[in-house]
């Protein structure tokens, strides 16, 4: 079968379906998609809340509790302990399939009647303010993570200890303010570092220690802005930066970021890969057009699938040894054969169009079931009845499709319409990865909601905070500080203050949300661009960087590199982007 070009029914742009795609769809027994890869991703992520925590009424007690969903969301929730108990039965909501009505219309009713989990969590200890997480202990405002202890304000992580303000991080201890940090100890304000210790404001460094403001170093020690120092000189110079003051810290950060821009970056982030395209891909094989993948094999059009995922297309937010996943979001931990499912885990197999189901198999169009088999619309069937009825429902989905408010047609093979999401577009992860204005969202018939946030009476301005951490008194824990950027009040919690004092860090002048947004500036977009290597021979094409190695192999000395590639660095960005070969020749 040859490559076919089709028009996305959402954005109206053309997209390609390749022979390998058709083979996968045939194996999974699903029709080819009618949405392009980006619109499919946007639709799935409109159901996913990555880092917000709301308050909503518990449908059982009437009390206001922490929730994945805002108060206005048209669903019911139960507090997690009660949801998992035997005090209620999701099978009591079971019903016959009505062949006189569209499938998706009936399923929306079921979604709104069966109570959902208040938060998507498991095995948390003293970590009540966290969500989308597993195995956390004594942690605060941590999201989309697994295995963390004594952590605050961390997002998208695995195996952290005593860390704060990290995004996309794994196997770290005592790290702060970083993006895409791995296997590091005492890494402060770093970006894309691996195996580093006692480093400050460094980027793309591997196995380095006691380095400051560096980029692209390997196995180095006592370097400042890529220049070597003796141990004594290094320690003396670090003291001169006055990092214990906000004035000194901000000056050092600006200098480091400016230095980074004068050095080349590799066209993609990742390592130990074979035949991959995309961004943030590690230890993977045959992964195409994907993003944030760890230990993936035969994966396409997927985002944020980690810790082992195999033979999956259009899969988002989990992994954990899952395989044969298609158009699934927040489903993982040894799942297999899931299609068009949301928030189903662990050990879910061979199920379609399910939400909030756990440890079950052979479910079709169910909500909130646990340890069940051969159910349709929360009603029990025999194996023979199930296998006879499911094909009839699929045929009916094609004969009587659902049309959403934007005129998009939904037959069998489509994920849930975005209008079914309990989240508005601006409350979902789609807004973080594919931001839209309110006008743009509403033009696409996407819900936008201004949810009131609890406000605190400001008692102190960020500009009035002491410059040096040594001058901060314990009374700061009682203050509601006005964020220097968004002006909303934030507090310093005891563990946070202890961390700042331990490492002589000044108090932050911005709230946790604004600090997170600053780190997200280093996260490349999911979109790929066609570009040419910016190595112009002896220097970069913008003249900012002088090549350190004259032998670049892929081109003659003094001549520009001819290599072209796909990258998530847009052509109008400031960074210098080199191909794999030229970048490796410049790594020190």
N, C-alpha and C positions, 0 to 999 in steps of 0.2 A: 504494500500500500504506500502511496506517495504522500508527500506533505500537502495539506489542504489549507487554503486561506478562507477564513470566515469572518463575518462582521459581528462584533459583540453587540448583543441586544441592549446592553446598558449604555456604554459610552459611544457606540456606533463606530469604533475604530476597528480596523482589520487585525486579526491575530492568526497565528499559524498553529495547526495541529499536525504534529510530526508522526511518522510511522510508529515510533516507540510509544507515543501517546495512545494511538489507536490500539496497539497491542495490549497496553495496560487496561484500557476501557473494556476491551473484549474479555480479558481475564477477570475483571471485576464485575462483568455483566451489567455495565452502565452505558448509557448513550454518551456521545461526545458532548462537551460543554457548549453552552450558548453564550456564556460570559467569557471575556478574555481573562488571562491569569491575574492581572491587577484588580479587576473588578470582582473576581472570585475571592481574592484575598481581602479586599475591602468589605465584602459582604460578610465573610466569616468573622472578621475582627470587629464588626459592628455589634457582635454579641459578647465581646470579651472586654472585661474591665481589668486593665492591667495594674493600675496603682492608685485607685481611689477607694475610699471607705465611706459608705453612706450610713444613715440611720433610717430604719423602716419598722413599721409595726409588725410584731409577731402575730400571725393569724390565730395562734392558739391562746396566748396569754393576753394579747392586747398591749404588751409592753413594747417600748421602742428599743430596738437592739441594733448592733452593728450589722451591716448588710452589704452585699455586693451591689445591690440595686437601690436606687433612690426611692423616697416615699411615694412618688407619683407613678412608679412602675406598675403596670396593670397585671401584676402577678401576686400570689400569696407566698409568704415565706414562713418557715419554722426555724426556731433556734436549733442548732445542729444536734445537740444531745437528744432533743425530743424527736427531731426528724428521723434519727436512726433507731428510735425506740419502737416497741411493739404497740404503743398506745394509739397508733393510727394505722390505717391500711390503704396504701395507694391503689390497691386492686379494687377498692370500693368505688373508684371513679371510672371503672371499666364500662365500656359501651360497645354496641354493635356498630359496624361501619355502615354509613348511609350512602348508598350509591346514587342518591339523588342530589348530592351536594359535592362541591370540589373537596379533594383531600385536604389541602392546606387550610381551608376554612374550618373544617372539623378539627384539625390538629391544633390550630390556634386556640380554640375553645378549651381543649384538653390542657394545653400549656398554662392557661390562665386559671384553671380550676384546681389542678393538683399542686400542692405546696412545694416550693423549691427550698433547697438548703439556703440558709441565710448567708453563709460564706463557704467558699470552696477550699476547705482546709482539712488536714488530717494530722494527728499526733503533734499538736502544739502544746507546749508547757509554758505557762506564764507569758503568753504572746497574744493577748486578746486583740491588739490593734493591728493585726496582720491578716492578709488574705491571699488567696491563690498560692498557698504554701503548704509544705509538709515538713515535719520533723524540725520545728524551731523551738528554741528554749531561751527564755528571758530576752526576747527580742521585741522591737517596737517599730511600728510603721514599716514593715518589710513586706514585699509583694513579689509574686511570681518567682518563688525561690524554693529550694530544697536543702535541708540540713544547714542550719545556722544557729549559733549560740552567742549570746551577748552582742547582738547586732542592732543597729538603728539605721533607718532610712536607706535600706538596700533594696534593689530591684533587679530581677533577672539574675539569679545567682545559684550556686551550688557549693556547699561545704565551706562556709565562712565561720570565722571565730573572732570575736571582738573587733568587728569592722563597722565602719560608718560611712554613709554617703557614697555608696558604690552602685554602679550600674553595669550589668553584664560582667559578672565576676565569678571566679571559681577557685577553690582551694587556696584561700588567702587568710592571713591572720594579721591583725593590727594594721589594717590599711584604711586609708581615708581619702575621700574626695576624688576617686578615680573612675575611669571608664575602660572597660574591657581589660581587666587585670587578672592574671592567673598565676597561681603557684608562687605568690610573693608574700613577703614579710616586711612590714613597715614601709609600704610604698605610699607616698603622699602625693595627691594631685597628679597621678600618672595616667597614661593613656596607652593601651595596647602593649603593656609590659608583661614579660613572662619570666618567672624565676628570679625576681629581683629582691634586694634587701637594702633597707635604709636609703631609698632613692626619693628624690623630690623633683616634681615638675619634669619628668622624663617621659619619652615617647618611643615606642617600638624598640625597646631595649630588652635583651635576653641575657639572663645570668649575669647581671651587673650588681654591684654593691657600692654604696657610698658615692652615688652620682647625683648631680644636680643640673637641671635644665638641659639634659642630654637627649639625643635622638639617634636611632639606628646604631647603637653600640652593641657589641657582643663580648661578653666575658671581661668587662672592664671594671676598674675600681679607682676611686678617688679622681673623678673627672667632673669638671664644671664647664658647661656649654661645650662639651666634647674635647676639652683640653685637659691633659693630665696634670695632676698635682701630687706632691708628697702628702702623706697622711697629715702631717702637721700643718702644711699650707692649706690643705682642704678644710680641716676643722676650723682654722682661723678665718678663712674666707666665708664659711657657712655662718659663723657668728656675726660677720659683718652684714649679712642680709637681714638680720633682725626679724627672723621669722616668728618670733613670739609676739610681734605687734601686727595689727591689721595693716598698718602703713607699709611695713616691710614685706609682708606676705603678698599684698596686692601688687607691689612693685616687682617682686620676683616672678609672680605669675605672668604678668604682662611681658616681661623680658623673655621668659621661657617660651611663651606662645609665639612671640615675634621670631625667635630663633628657630622654632619648629618650621615656620613658614619658609625659611631660607634653605631648607633641606628637603630632598626628595622623599616621597612616600611610595611604597609598593602599590601597584594598581588595584590589588585586592587584599583583604585581611584574611589570613588563614594559614594553615600549615599541615603537613603530613597528609596531603590529599592526592587523589588520582582521578583525573578527568572530571573536574568540577568547574562550574561557573556560578557566579553570584557573589555574595559578600558575607564575611564572618562565618567561614566554613572551616572546620578542623577535623582531622582524622577521618576523612570521608572518601567514598569512592562512587563514581558515576552519579554525582549530584548536579542537577542542572537548574539554572534559574531559581535558585533558592537563597535563603537568608537566615543567618543565625542557626547553623546546623552543626551538631557535634556527633561524630560517630554514625554518620548516615551512609546508607548504601542503596543505590537505585532509588533515588528520591528526586522529585521534580515539583516546582512551583510551591514549595513549602517554606514556612517561616517559624523560627523559634522551636525547632524540634531537636532535642538534645538527649544525651545519655543512651543512644542507640535507637535508630529507627530504620526500617528496611522496607523496600518495595512499596512506597507510598507516594501519592500525588496530592497536591492541594491539602496539606496537613499542617496544622498550626498549634503551637503551644502545648508541648509536652514531649512525648517520646517514651523513655524508660523501657526500652526493649519491646516496642510495638512494631507491628508490621501489617501490610495490606490495608492501609488506611486511605480513604478518599473523601475529600470534602468534609473533614472532621476538625473540630476545634476543642481544645481543653479536654482531650481524651488521651489517656496514657496509662502507664504502668502495666505492661504486659497485655496490651489490647491487640486484637487481631480481627480483620475483616469488618471494620466499622465503616459505614457509608452514611454521610449526611447526619452526623451525630454531634451533640454538643454536651460538654461537661459530663462525660461518661467514663468512669474509672472505678476501681482497677479491674483487670481480668475480664473485660467486656469482649465478647466475641460474636461475630456473624450477626450483626444487628444493623438496622437502618432507621433513620429518622427518629432517633431517640434523644431525650434530654434528661440529664440528671439521673441516669440509671447506673447501677453498680453491680459488679460481680454476676453478670447475667449473660445469657446467650440466646440467639434466635428470637430477638424481639423486633417488632416492627411498629413504629409510631407509638411509642410508650413514653411516659413521663414518670420519673420518681420511683421506678421499680428496683428492688434489691433481691438478688439471688433467685431470679425467675427464668423461665424458659418457655418458648412458644407462646408468646403473648402478643396481641394486636390491640391497640388502643386500650391498654391496661386490662384486657380481658383474656382469660386463660383459654387455650385451645389445645387439642391433642396435636401431636407431630403431624399426623396426616391432614387434619383440618387446617393447620397453619400453612403447610406447604401447598394446599389447594387454594386458600384464600388470598395469600400474598400476591401471587401473579395476577389475580383478578383485580386487586386494588391498584397495582401498578398500571394495568391496562386502562382502568378507569381514570387514573391520573392523567394519562395521555389523551383520553377521549373527552374529559371534562377538566381542562386545566384551570388554574387559578391565575387571575390577573391582578397585579398589585396596583397601588395608587398611581404609580408612574407609568402604567401600561405595559410593564414587563410580564411576560407569560411564563408561568411555572408549571412544568410537567414533571414526570418522574425523571430524576437525574439532576435536579437543582437543589442546592442547599436552601435552608429556610429564607424567605424574603426578609430583607433588613427591617421592614416595618413590623415584624414579629418580635424584634429584640426588645427586652425590658429596658434597654439602655437607649437614650438618645445618641445621635451620632457624636456629639461633643462630649459625651460621658464615656464613650467607648475607646478602645485602643486604636481604632481607625483614625481618630482625630490626631493621635500622636504620630502615627506613621504616614498618614495621607491627610494632612490638615486641610480643612475647608473653612471658609467663612460661613456665617449663618446664611447669607444670601445664596452662596454656592450650594450648601447642603439642601436648602429648601427648594432650589431649582431642580435638584435631583430627586425631589420628593422624599428626602431623608428628614427624620424628626430631629429638631433642635430644641433643647430644653434648658432654661435658665433655672437651675436648682439653687434655692437659697442655702448659703453655708452659715454654720454657726459662727457668730462673731464674738470676740472678746473685747472688753474695754481696754484700749491701749493705755499702758502706764509708763511707757518709756519709748523713746525714739532710738532707732538703730545708731543714729549719729551720736548719741550720748553714751554709747557703750565705751568702756575703757579701751584704749588702744592696745595695751599689753595685758595678757592673761593674768599676770601676777597681781594686777590691780583689781581683779574681779572678786567680789565678795559673794558669800553663799546666798545673800539676799536676792541675787539675780534670778534664783529659782522661783521667786514669787512674782516676777515681772512679766507683763504681756508686752512684748517688744514689737513695734511697728516695722514690718519688713521694709528694707531700704529700696525695694523694687515695686512690689505689688501693694504695699502699705497695710496688708492684713496682719493681724497680731499673731505672733508665734511665741513659744516658750522654750526655754532651755530645761531639759530634764536632768535629774541627778547623774545618771550614767554618762550622759553627754558631757556634762561639766567635768566629770572625773576624767574622761578621755582627753579633753582639751588641756587640762592641767598636767596630765601625765606626759603629754608630748609637747607641752608649751606652745599650744596653738591658740591664736586669738579667737574670741567668740565670732561666729558668723554674723554678718550684717543682713543676711537674707533668710527667709523662711525655707523649710525643707523643700517645698514645691519649686521655688525659684532656683534653689541650688540644683535640684534634679534637672530642671530645664537647661541650666548651664552645661551640665554634663552631656545632655542629649544633643548639644551642638556638635559633639564629636561623633555621634552615631550617623553613619552614612545612610542615605535613603534606600528604599527597596528597588528603586528604578535604576536601570543600567543604561549607560551611554557609550556610543562608539567614539573612541579617542585614539590618538597616536602618542607614542612615548615622547615625553618632553625633553629627553636627552638630545641636545643639539650638537654633540661632539665633545667639545672641551668643557662645556657648561650647560646649564639648563636653558631651555628656549626663552625663558624670561630674564636670563642673565643673573638671577639671584644666587645661583649655586655654581661653584667651580668644581668640576669633577675631580675626585682624588685619585682615580685610577684611569689611565689613558687607554688601557686595553679593554674594550667593551665587547670584543668578540663578534657580536652580531652586526657591527658596522665598522668601517675604517676610521682610524683616528681623525678627528676634526670634522667628520661627517655626521649629520643627524641620524638618529636611529629610525629605521623604517617600520618598526613593529607597531601594529595596531592591536587593540584589545577592547573588550567590554569592561566597563568599570562603573562603580556607583559614584565616582567623583564627577560632578557635572563640569562641562567645559568652562563655565564662567567662575569656577571656584579658585581661590587663591593658591591652594596647595600645588606643589610641583609633583607630578605623577610620572613615575618611570615604569617601564615594563619589567617583567621578572628578571631578565638577564642584566639589564643596566642597573637595576636596584641592587642586585646581589653583588655586583662589582664595586658598589659604593658603600656597602655595609662595612663598618670598621671593626 
